[in-house]
Amino acid sequence: MIQETTGGNASALHWLKSSHSDSSNSNECVEVAAVPGTVHVRDSKNTSGPRLTLPAAAWAAFVPYAIKVDEGR
């Protein structure tokens, strides 16, 4: 789901880089920005590119799965 940010101003988002993104593997760089009710996800190598926008509940359901998969590496 791609949609405009709340208020329509994507430049006002505060992006945080994943702690699993590091300089040793530049192909795995993810950033997220949360606003009430919505989480935005983007590729930190292409900050002006497409974003995935999710309802906060969908993001909350995804995170435990992602952690479980990461622990299985």
MOPAC internal coordinates of N, CA, C and O (Angstrom, degrees):
PM7 1SCF
backbone

  N    0.0000 0     0.00 0     0.00 0    0    0    0
  C    1.4332 1     0.00 0     0.00 0    1    0    0
  C    1.5212 1   108.10 1     0.00 0    2    1    0
  O    1.2310 1   120.32 1   -60.69 1    3    2    1
  N    1.3008 1   116.99 1   119.31 1    3    2    1
  C    1.4594 1   122.22 1   176.01 1    5    3    2
  C    1.5242 1   107.01 1  -112.35 1    6    5    3
  O    1.2310 1   121.17 1   -49.27 1    7    6    5
  N    1.3053 1   115.37 1   130.73 1    7    6    5
  C    1.4590 1   119.01 1   178.51 1    9    7    6
  C    1.5109 1   109.46 1  -153.85 1   10    9    7
  O    1.2310 1   121.07 1   -11.27 1   11   10    9
  N    1.3091 1   115.56 1   168.73 1   11   10    9
  C    1.4646 1   120.51 1   177.97 1   13   11   10
  C    1.5237 1   109.93 1   -69.85 1   14   13   11
  O    1.2310 1   120.80 1   -27.34 1   15   14   13
  N    1.3047 1   116.07 1   152.66 1   15   14   13
  C    1.4512 1   120.83 1   177.18 1   17   15   14
  C    1.5207 1   109.90 1   -72.38 1   18   17   15
  O    1.2310 1   120.91 1   -18.01 1   19   18   17
  N    1.3021 1   115.87 1   161.99 1   19   18   17
  C    1.4572 1   119.91 1   175.42 1   21   19   18
  C    1.5222 1   107.98 1   -57.71 1   22   21   19
  O    1.2310 1   120.59 1   -52.86 1   23   22   21
  N    1.3009 1   116.47 1   127.14 1   23   22   21
  C    1.4589 1   120.20 1  -177.75 1   25   23   22
  C    1.5114 1   113.16 1    83.68 1   26   25   23
  O    1.2310 1   119.72 1   170.03 1   27   26   25
  N    1.3441 1   118.14 1    -9.97 1   27   26   25
  C    1.4518 1   122.22 1   176.09 1   29   27   26
  C    1.5124 1   115.40 1    74.96 1   30   29   27
  O    1.2310 1   118.89 1  -170.60 1   31   30   29
  N    1.3249 1   119.72 1     9.40 1   31   30   29
  C    1.4570 1   121.14 1  -176.07 1   33   31   30
  C    1.5261 1   110.12 1  -114.11 1   34   33   31
  O    1.2310 1   120.36 1   -90.95 1   35   34   33
  N    1.3296 1   116.91 1    89.05 1   35   34   33
  C    1.4583 1   121.90 1  -178.39 1   37   35   34
  C    1.5210 1   112.30 1   -64.92 1   38   37   35
  O    1.2310 1   119.70 1   152.86 1   39   38   37
  N    1.3287 1   118.17 1   -27.14 1   39   38   37
  C    1.4610 1   120.48 1  -178.49 1   41   39   38
  C    1.5280 1   111.58 1   -69.72 1   42   41   39
  O    1.2310 1   119.68 1   162.82 1   43   42   41
  N    1.3257 1   118.21 1   -17.18 1   43   42   41
  C    1.4595 1   121.59 1  -179.86 1   45   43   42
  C    1.5296 1   112.55 1   -83.81 1   46   45   43
  O    1.2310 1   119.91 1   174.95 1   47   46   45
  N    1.3323 1   117.78 1    -5.05 1   47   46   45
  C    1.4605 1   120.27 1  -179.55 1   49   47   46
  C    1.5233 1   110.94 1   -72.17 1   50   49   47
  O    1.2310 1   120.79 1   -33.25 1   51   50   49
  N    1.3216 1   116.09 1   146.75 1   51   50   49
  C    1.4647 1   122.15 1   176.13 1   53   51   50
  C    1.5243 1   107.40 1  -102.21 1   54   53   51
  O    1.2310 1   120.64 1   -74.39 1   55   54   53
  N    1.3307 1   116.38 1   105.61 1   55   54   53
  C    1.4650 1   122.15 1  -175.20 1   57   55   54
  C    1.5148 1   111.18 1   -87.90 1   58   57   55
  O    1.2310 1   121.01 1   -43.07 1   59   58   57
  N    1.3308 1   115.67 1   136.93 1   59   58   57
  C    1.4625 1   122.66 1   176.82 1   61   59   58
  C    1.5165 1   108.92 1  -119.65 1   62   61   59
  O    1.2310 1   120.76 1   -45.67 1   63   62   61
  N    1.3173 1   116.16 1   134.33 1   63   62   61
  C    1.4614 1   121.10 1  -179.66 1   65   63   62
  C    1.5244 1   109.74 1   -85.92 1   66   65   63
  O    1.2310 1   120.79 1   -39.63 1   67   66   65
  N    1.3066 1   116.10 1   140.37 1   67   66   65
  C    1.4587 1   121.22 1   178.28 1   69   67   66
  C    1.5195 1   110.59 1   -58.99 1   70   69   67
  O    1.2310 1   120.74 1   -38.27 1   71   70   69
  N    1.3245 1   116.19 1   141.73 1   71   70   69
  C    1.4703 1   119.79 1   176.99 1   73   71   70
  C    1.5257 1   110.87 1   -68.39 1   74   73   71
  O    1.2310 1   120.01 1   164.23 1   75   74   73
  N    1.3270 1   117.59 1   -15.77 1   75   74   73
  C    1.4609 1   121.53 1   177.85 1   77   75   74
  C    1.5196 1   112.05 1   -88.85 1   78   77   75
  O    1.2310 1   119.74 1   175.22 1   79   78   77
  N    1.3291 1   118.10 1    -4.78 1   79   78   77
  C    1.4569 1   121.96 1   175.27 1   81   79   78
  C    1.5166 1   107.49 1   -88.55 1   82   81   79
  O    1.2310 1   121.04 1   -54.93 1   83   82   81
  N    1.3178 1   115.61 1   125.07 1   83   82   81
  C    1.4642 1   118.48 1   179.66 1   85   83   82
  C    1.5183 1   109.53 1  -141.07 1   86   85   83
  O    1.2310 1   120.77 1    -9.63 1   87   86   85
  N    1.3017 1   116.14 1   170.37 1   87   86   85
  C    1.4551 1   120.73 1  -176.26 1   89   87   86
  C    1.5201 1   113.01 1   -74.47 1   90   89   87
  O    1.2310 1   119.40 1   167.31 1   91   90   89
  N    1.3370 1   118.74 1   -12.69 1   91   90   89
  C    1.4616 1   120.16 1  -178.99 1   93   91   90
  C    1.5206 1   112.33 1   -76.50 1   94   93   91
  O    1.2310 1   120.03 1   159.19 1   95   94   93
  N    1.3302 1   117.54 1   -20.81 1   95   94   93
  C    1.4607 1   120.91 1   177.22 1   97   95   94
  C    1.5226 1   108.53 1  -137.82 1   98   97   95
  O    1.2310 1   120.92 1   -89.45 1   99   98   97
  N    1.3078 1   115.85 1    90.55 1   99   98   97
  C    1.4605 1   120.25 1  -174.21 1  101   99   98
  C    1.5265 1   113.09 1   -71.28 1  102  101   99
  O    1.2310 1   119.66 1   175.70 1  103  102  101
  N    1.3330 1   118.26 1    -4.30 1  103  102  101
  C    1.4666 1   120.51 1   179.04 1  105  103  102
  C    1.5232 1   112.57 1   -85.91 1  106  105  103
  O    1.2310 1   119.52 1   174.79 1  107  106  105
  N    1.3121 1   118.52 1    -5.21 1  107  106  105
  C    1.4602 1   121.80 1  -177.11 1  109  107  106
  C    1.5247 1   110.61 1  -122.28 1  110  109  107
  O    1.2310 1   120.75 1  -110.31 1  111  110  109
  N    1.3030 1   116.17 1    69.69 1  111  110  109
  C    1.4575 1   120.82 1  -177.33 1  113  111  110
  C    1.5245 1   109.71 1  -122.63 1  114  113  111
  O    1.2310 1   121.02 1   -67.24 1  115  114  113
  N    1.3159 1   115.66 1   112.76 1  115  114  113
  C    1.4541 1   121.49 1  -179.08 1  117  115  114
  C    1.5210 1   109.11 1  -123.85 1  118  117  115
  O    1.2310 1   121.05 1   -40.62 1  119  118  117
  N    1.3299 1   115.59 1   139.38 1  119  118  117
  C    1.4576 1   121.24 1   174.49 1  121  119  118
  C    1.5195 1   108.39 1  -126.06 1  122  121  119
  O    1.2310 1   121.37 1   -32.04 1  123  122  121
  N    1.3341 1   114.98 1   147.96 1  123  122  121
  C    1.4653 1   120.37 1   176.99 1  125  123  122
  C    1.5205 1   109.44 1  -128.87 1  126  125  123
  O    1.2310 1   121.36 1   -28.44 1  127  126  125
  N    1.3123 1   115.00 1   151.56 1  127  126  125
  C    1.4663 1   122.13 1   174.47 1  129  127  126
  C    1.5236 1   106.50 1  -137.32 1  130  129  127
  O    1.2310 1   120.73 1   -53.45 1  131  130  129
  N    1.3143 1   116.21 1   126.55 1  131  130  129
  C    1.4597 1   120.42 1  -178.33 1  133  131  130
  C    1.5223 1   110.48 1  -111.01 1  134  133  131
  O    1.2310 1   121.31 1   -43.06 1  135  134  133
  N    1.3080 1   115.09 1   136.94 1  135  134  133
  C    1.4586 1   123.38 1   170.86 1  137  135  134
  C    1.5265 1   104.99 1  -128.99 1  138  137  135
  O    1.2310 1   119.56 1   -18.53 1  139  138  137
  N    1.2905 1   118.44 1   161.47 1  139  138  137
  C    1.4689 1   118.64 1  -177.38 1  141  139  138
  C    1.5345 1   112.14 1   -51.19 1  142  141  139
  O    1.2310 1   121.28 1   -60.45 1  143  142  141
  N    1.3253 1   115.15 1   119.55 1  143  142  141
  C    1.4518 1   121.69 1   176.10 1  145  143  142
  C    1.5132 1   116.59 1    85.40 1  146  145  143
  O    1.2310 1   119.61 1   173.77 1  147  146  145
  N    1.3412 1   118.35 1    -6.23 1  147  146  145
  C    1.4624 1   121.25 1  -174.45 1  149  147  146
  C    1.5271 1   110.70 1  -143.40 1  150  149  147
  O    1.2310 1   120.68 1   -36.43 1  151  150  149
  N    1.3352 1   116.30 1   143.57 1  151  150  149
  C    1.4632 1   122.19 1   173.17 1  153  151  150
  C    1.5220 1   107.65 1  -125.02 1  154  153  151
  O    1.2310 1   120.86 1   -49.20 1  155  154  153
  N    1.3336 1   115.97 1   130.80 1  155  154  153
  C    1.4576 1   123.36 1   178.82 1  157  155  154
  C    1.5209 1   107.76 1  -105.48 1  158  157  155
  O    1.2310 1   120.41 1   -40.25 1  159  158  157
  N    1.3343 1   116.82 1   139.75 1  159  158  157
  C    1.4605 1   122.36 1  -179.64 1  161  159  158
  C    1.5220 1   107.49 1  -128.28 1  162  161  159
  O    1.2310 1   120.57 1   -43.53 1  163  162  161
  N    1.3445 1   116.51 1   136.47 1  163  162  161
  C    1.4610 1   120.04 1   178.16 1  165  163  162
  C    1.5265 1   110.00 1  -145.42 1  166  165  163
  O    1.2310 1   121.48 1   -14.99 1  167  166  165
  N    1.3078 1   114.77 1   165.01 1  167  166  165
  C    1.4647 1   123.61 1   174.78 1  169  167  166
  C    1.5276 1   106.66 1   -85.45 1  170  169  167
  O    1.2310 1   120.13 1   -59.41 1  171  170  169
  N    1.3172 1   117.35 1   120.59 1  171  170  169
  C    1.4673 1   119.33 1  -175.96 1  173  171  170
  C    1.5161 1   112.81 1   -68.93 1  174  173  171
  O    1.2310 1   119.78 1   164.97 1  175  174  173
  N    1.3288 1   118.02 1   -15.03 1  175  174  173
  C    1.4575 1   120.26 1   176.27 1  177  175  174
  C    1.5210 1   111.70 1   -81.13 1  178  177  175
  O    1.2310 1   120.21 1   166.04 1  179  178  177
  N    1.3393 1   117.20 1   -13.96 1  179  178  177
  C    1.4553 1   121.98 1  -178.20 1  181  179  178
  C    1.5306 1   108.13 1  -137.34 1  182  181  179
  O    1.2310 1   120.25 1  -110.95 1  183  182  181
  N    1.3137 1   117.12 1    69.05 1  183  182  181
  C    1.4619 1   121.79 1  -172.39 1  185  183  182
  C    1.5208 1   113.69 1   -65.46 1  186  185  183
  O    1.2310 1   119.76 1   157.60 1  187  186  185
  N    1.3109 1   118.07 1   -22.40 1  187  186  185
  C    1.4653 1   119.21 1   178.16 1  189  187  186
  C    1.5298 1   111.37 1   -95.62 1  190  189  187
  O    1.2310 1   120.51 1  -178.33 1  191  190  189
  N    1.3280 1   116.62 1     1.67 1  191  190  189
  C    1.4573 1   121.19 1  -178.88 1  193  191  190
  C    1.5214 1   112.41 1   -80.73 1  194  193  191
  O    1.2310 1   120.66 1    13.36 1  195  194  193
  N    1.3153 1   116.35 1  -166.64 1  195  194  193
  C    1.4656 1   120.72 1  -177.39 1  197  195  194
  C    1.5244 1   112.48 1   -65.15 1  198  197  195
  O    1.2310 1   121.76 1   -26.49 1  199  198  197
  N    1.3172 1   114.24 1   153.51 1  199  198  197
  C    1.4727 1   121.78 1   177.80 1  201  199  198
  C    1.5092 1   108.93 1  -126.49 1  202  201  199
  O    1.2310 1   121.26 1   -29.98 1  203  202  201
  N    1.2980 1   115.19 1   150.02 1  203  202  201
  C    1.4506 1   121.99 1   171.04 1  205  203  202
  C    1.5205 1   106.60 1   -99.02 1  206  205  203
  O    1.2310 1   120.47 1   -51.80 1  207  206  205
  N    1.3131 1   116.70 1   128.20 1  207  206  205
  C    1.4592 1   121.14 1  -179.86 1  209  207  206
  C    1.5129 1   108.22 1  -118.07 1  210  209  207
  O    1.2310 1   120.87 1   -56.32 1  211  210  209
  N    1.3335 1   115.94 1   123.68 1  211  210  209
  C    1.4621 1   121.81 1  -174.68 1  213  211  210
  C    1.5203 1   111.47 1  -124.07 1  214  213  211
  O    1.2310 1   120.51 1   -31.45 1  215  214  213
  N    1.3296 1   116.63 1   148.55 1  215  214  213
  C    1.4603 1   118.52 1   169.40 1  217  215  214
  C    1.5387 1   108.10 1   -63.59 1  218  217  215
  O    1.2310 1   120.14 1   -34.12 1  219  218  217
  N    1.3040 1   117.34 1   145.88 1  219  218  217
  C    1.4646 1   121.34 1  -177.54 1  221  219  218
  C    1.5294 1   111.58 1   -55.10 1  222  221  219
  O    1.2310 1   119.64 1   143.16 1  223  222  221
  N    1.3298 1   118.30 1   -36.84 1  223  222  221
  C    1.4655 1   121.07 1  -179.63 1  225  223  222
  C    1.5312 1   111.26 1   -64.79 1  226  225  223
  O    1.2310 1   119.92 1   142.63 1  227  226  225
  N    1.3240 1   117.77 1   -37.37 1  227  226  225
  C    1.4652 1   120.88 1   178.27 1  229  227  226
  C    1.5271 1   110.34 1   -67.10 1  230  229  227
  O    1.2310 1   120.30 1   139.05 1  231  230  229
  N    1.3193 1   117.04 1   -40.95 1  231  230  229
  C    1.4668 1   120.98 1   177.82 1  233  231  230
  C    1.5308 1   110.14 1   -63.32 1  234  233  231
  O    1.2310 1   120.77 1   135.85 1  235  234  233
  N    1.3265 1   116.14 1   -44.15 1  235  234  233
  C    1.4677 1   120.41 1  -179.91 1  237  235  234
  C    1.5248 1   111.05 1   -61.76 1  238  237  235
  O    1.2310 1   120.02 1   144.85 1  239  238  237
  N    1.3184 1   117.58 1   -35.15 1  239  238  237
  C    1.4679 1   120.78 1   177.79 1  241  239  238
  C    1.5262 1   111.37 1   -72.57 1  242  241  239
  O    1.2310 1   119.77 1   148.55 1  243  242  241
  N    1.3281 1   118.05 1   -31.45 1  243  242  241
  C    1.4608 1   122.75 1  -178.93 1  245  243  242
  C    1.5216 1   113.37 1   -75.07 1  246  245  243
  O    1.2310 1   119.68 1   139.94 1  247  246  245
  N    1.3122 1   118.21 1   -40.06 1  247  246  245
  C    1.4674 1   121.98 1  -172.40 1  249  247  246
  C    1.5333 1   113.34 1   -55.74 1  250  249  247
  O    1.2310 1   118.21 1   131.58 1  251  250  249
  N    1.3296 1   121.02 1   -48.42 1  251  250  249
  C    1.4740 1   118.86 1   178.90 1  253  251  250
  C    1.5316 1   112.39 1   -59.58 1  254  253  251
  O    1.2310 1   119.71 1   144.45 1  255  254  253
  N    1.3250 1   118.15 1   -35.55 1  255  254  253
  C    1.4590 1   121.17 1   177.34 1  257  255  254
  C    1.5251 1   109.97 1   -64.66 1  258  257  255
  O    1.2310 1   120.10 1   135.25 1  259  258  257
  N    1.3246 1   117.41 1   -44.75 1  259  258  257
  C    1.4560 1   121.49 1  -179.27 1  261  259  258
  C    1.5237 1   111.19 1   -63.27 1  262  261  259
  O    1.2310 1   120.37 1   140.58 1  263  262  261
  N    1.3032 1   116.89 1   -39.42 1  263  262  261
  C    1.4705 1   120.78 1   177.98 1  265  263  262
  C    1.5181 1   110.34 1   -65.05 1  266  265  263
  O    1.2310 1   120.24 1   137.06 1  267  266  265
  N    1.3173 1   117.15 1   -42.94 1  267  266  265
  C    1.4633 1   121.71 1   179.57 1  269  267  266
  C    1.5322 1   110.75 1   -61.41 1  270  269  267
  O    1.2310 1   120.33 1   136.13 1  271  270  269
  N    1.3308 1   116.97 1   -43.87 1  271  270  269
  C    1.4581 1   120.90 1   179.11 1  273  271  270
  C    1.5152 1   109.85 1   -64.47 1  274  273  271
  O    1.2310 1   119.89 1   137.39 1  275  274  273
  N    1.3300 1   117.81 1   -42.61 1  275  274  273
  C    1.4618 1   121.71 1  -179.65 1  277  275  274
  C    1.5303 1   111.12 1   -62.98 1  278  277  275
  O    1.2310 1   120.08 1   140.55 1  279  278  277
  N    1.3210 1   117.46 1   -39.45 1  279  278  277
  C    1.4632 1   120.53 1   179.93 1  281  279  278
  C    1.5237 1   111.73 1   -67.01 1  282  281  279
  O    1.2310 1   120.30 1   157.47 1  283  282  281
  N    1.3149 1   117.03 1   -22.53 1  283  282  281
  C    1.4555 1   121.53 1   179.76 1  285  283  282
  C    1.5095 1   114.86 1   -82.63 1  286  285  283
  O    1.2310 1   120.05 1   178.74 1  287  286  285
  N    1.3260 1   117.52 1    -1.26 1  287  286  285
  C    1.4787 1   121.03 1  -179.99 1  289  287  286
  C    1.4819 1   111.87 1   -60.27 1  290  289  287
  O    1.2310 1   120.10 1   180.00 1  291  290  289

